[in-house]
Amino acid sequence: MAKVEVHTAAEGLYRQEINTGKYKIQADAPKSVGGEETAPDPHELLLAALGSCSAITMQMYAKRKGYPLKAVNVELSESKQDDPQNAGQTMVLINKNIKVTGDLTPEQVNDLKVIADKCPVHKLISGNKQINTAISHN
């Protein structure tokens, strides 16, 4: 399974260095909360993970099925909306708009929509989960 290490890039900054083992990337906070906006914020990275996983899953499926899929474009946004199950509270809404290119039948396009929601990251963020947090002090 995936393993990632995140550490503070420099004292006094919100920028984080992310090490995935093979790759190094960064995250930062928006200026509106004191960050420097030198890298995507964590929400953007989460949306990027969902979008790229959806696209890759669709491409793999299309290849396996022999669908003439040429390209996938995924646009994602995050907003808040009223929570219909908890009056007066809000919930996060993620909109995922996918555009596919290729000589695809309507049935193939529908198959690709269904498979997009079965990507591992979609399942991870929408499914049953538990997060265990441990902390130590040096």
C-alpha positions, -999 to +999 in steps of 0.1 A: +000+000+000+010+036-003+033+053+021+041+090+022+063+111+045+056+148+051+078+172+069+080+210+074+102+226+047+115+254+069+107+266+104+080+293+104+066+283+070+035+262+062+052+247+031+056+209+034+080+186+017+063+154+006+084+123+000+066+093-017+097+072-018+103+078-056+091+114-058+094+146-039+066+172-042+055+201-020+023+215-005+016+249+009-012+269+025-030+297+007-019+333+015-053+339+031-043+317+060-006+326+062+009+304+036+031+315+007+012+296-021+044+281-034+028+248-041-007+233-043-027+233-010-037+199+005-073+202-009-059+207-044-036+177-040-066+156-028-087+167-058-057+160-081-053+125-067-090+118-073-089+132-108-058+114-119-069+081-104-103+084-122-086+091-155-060+064-152-087+039-141-108+048-172-078+045-195-069+011-181-105-001-185-108+013-220-076-004-231-087-037-216-121-035-233-107-023-266-126+010-264-112+038-288-106+062-259-081+089-270-081+113-240-096+120-206-100+154-190-112+156-154-121+189-138-128+189-101-140+214-076-148+214-039-176+234-023-199+233+007-236+227+007-263+223+033-263+188+048-297+173+042-294+150+071-282+176+097-302+208+096-280+239+100-248+221+091-228+219+059-211+191+041-184+190+014-195+185-022-169+174-047-179+179-084-161+157-109-167+166-145-152+143-170-147+148-207-137+119-229-124+120-265-127+092-290-151+074-313-171+060-283-206+047-283-231+060-257-228+026-239-190+029-238-192+064-224-216+052-197-193+023-188-164+048-184-186+069-161-194+039-139-157+028-138-145+063-130-163+061-096-146+028-089-111+041-089-092+033-057-090+070-045-127+075-050-133+044-029-108+056-003-124+090+002-160+079+000-159+046+017-158+033+052-125+043+068-106+049+100-077+072+106-054+063+135-032+092+147-001+087+169+022+115+180+057+116+195+079+144+208+116+149+204 
